[in-house]
Amino acid sequence: MNRYLNVAMGQLGPIQRADDRASVVRRMCEMMREAKALGAHVIVYPELALTTFFPRWYIEDEHELDAFYETEMPNAETLPLFALARELGVGFYLGYAELAIEAGRKRRFNTAILVSGQGRIIAKYRKVHLPGHAEHEPWRRFQHLEKRYFEPGPGFGVTRAFGGVVGMALCNDRRWAETYRVLGLQGCEMTFIGYNTPVHNAPAPAHDDLSLFHNQLALQAGAYQNGMWVVGVAKAGVEEGVDSIGGSCIVAPSGEVVSRCLTKDDEVMVARCSLDWCAIYKRTTFDFDKHRQPHAYGLIVERKGETLAADGTPLAVTAPGH
Amino acid sequence: MNRYLNVAMGQLGPIQRADDRASVVRRMCEMMREAKALGAHVIVYPELALTTFFPRWYIEDEHELDAFYETEMPNAETLPLFALARELGVGFYLGYAELAIEAGRKRRFNTAILVSGQGRIIAKYRKVHLPGHAEHEPWRRFQHLEKRYFEPGPGFGVTRAFGGVVGMALCNDRRWAETYRVLGLQGCEMTFIGYNTPVHNAPAPAHDDLSLFHNQLALQAGAYQNGMWVVGVAKAGVEEGVDSIGGSCIVAPSGEVVSRCLTKDDEVMVARCSLDWCAIYKRTTFDFDKHRQPHAYGLIVERKGETLAADGTPLAVTAPGH
């Protein structure tokens, strides 16, 4: 037995504010055809793939804001993508802004869906780790208002799909080791992660030169430490004057990058991924049942932030065993 | 304010079974003098630094086994190291096998201590993640019996020392993201990690070519994802016919390697580390208080291993939010 899953990255170049969803869906359909020609069973698109990255603006008008969200999926604009998936037998992962009415309340999520090669939605994920800030901060060159425009999702789940066990995450989730571990503990063999990452990080411009390095480091560590494939796919390039990194890549359970996009435009790259390769890590170095020590992990769930002393400095606690 | 801590790696080359502790301590003292000459405030030695790596043998005779352990610290053989630390004003981290009598019971730990520049033990850590196996497995080219010869320690703590907040871990701990996170949640600014890592991994020889890559990947991810310095120090080279990796390195809170040993012998390398540099990560991308989402992390402590179906295959659970 060798379960191969051929995965395509459907990296998107910039989407300007004037670009309508129909034009973006046409670009995605073209990439899906390329992916099919390369033998792909599934194509991964970025986070918030249908519009420009709107959290860069402080938008006070609710109708103006709502226009960036999808209230149903599929809808008239995205239906061609679902139809093409069914026609080609190619599944996809798609990120978009979701506006849901739940218990009579308007709720907003940064969402990804997994769609089968029959064109059916088989799983939905709502982003857990929302970066940025909730209030207008005019000192920034551009805003990053995800904490204003979305609420966090409940958690990470996996789905049996494409012959394996597949997980989803979004953008900033990839920097948090907890994301991969919670998926790994559910047997996840491949995680899809779309992202939008501006090169410039306003609160920490010292990081700007390292954006691509940090992106790849986090994806590689998450893959290795859980013996899973990780597929990270960017929306890249200069959108409305803001430059975002590309660097979409497919990382093997060994932590090795096996495929990588080179441009900051629409670009399709593919890799043939053996899902059985996961076991070489999951059943040895990272055999959780043999080697994890949850008795020592309590703080991870008991505490959100650091323990700080009254003067704001880190609080040293006594080392156990001493 | 800029709190600089000058840290030396005291990488050790091989220690053969015939080498006595006095000869090893002489090598370590020589390295401590070199470290002092390079301006170091503290030197980090490897795991199980006083003897050859004895878990590679199945030892049935208890007296023969006991001879690899220290029953007190300092003791006659290690006292010169403590005296030199006091003389030079250089602190150190030292790994060794600890045999303790606690509640009338013989207990064995894979231990590290932190010693101040006044030559006083200020913290002790007992290894949490013991790799390898507990029973004799003669099919292996050599054994890795840490699960037989040690019991796991209670957890990870930090100590206020050398002008900052310092954590300790040992060897296999460095592959587990939980290690760094539990330390990071306690405000850790620098983690010392000694290790012994054979190039050949008997259950997973496909990993052998990647040993150095995996070592560095884990150290870099742990540093970056918690905005802390990480100092990994090897016992390297061919001991009793078994080759171990070197690759000792100092990793900045950015995830960048700033200093690295080049040989597989006794080698001192040093880096000038700004502890205040941590805040550039701890107060931005990895501001835990703002960005962590413990509501989604429950499985990390609730579950040791993967959830598997009755037939041994991974169990897919429903994706939350769907």
Interface residues (C-beta under 8 A of the other chain):
Chain A: F109 T111 L114 A123 K124 Y125 R126 V128 H129 L130 P131 P152 G153 P154 G155 F156 G157 V158 T159 R160 V165 M168 N172 R175 W176 A177 E178 Y180 R181 V182 G184 L185 Q186 G187 C188 E189 N201 P203 A204 A206 H207 L210 F213 H214 L217 A218 Q220 A221 Y224 Q225 S254 G255 E256 I280 Y281 K282 R283 T284 T285 F286 D287 F288 D289 K290 H291 R292 Q293 P294 H295 A296 Y297 G298 L299 I300 V301 E302 R303 K304 G305 E306 T307 L308 T313 P314 L315 A316 V317 T318 A319 P320 G321 H322
Chain B: F109 T111 L114 A123 K124 Y125 R126 V128 H129 L130 P131 P152 G153 P154 G155 F156 G157 V158 T159 R160 V165 M168 N172 R175 W176 A177 E178 Y180 R181 V182 G184 L185 Q186 G187 C188 E189 N201 P203 A204 A206 H207 L210 F213 H214 L217 A218 Q220 A221 Y224 Q225 S254 G255 E256 I280 Y281 K282 R283 T284 T285 F286 D287 F288 D289 K290 H291 R292 Q293 P294 H295 A296 Y297 G298 L299 I300 V301 E302 R303 K304 G305 E306 T307 L308 T313 P314 L315 A316 V317 T318 A319 P320 G321 H322
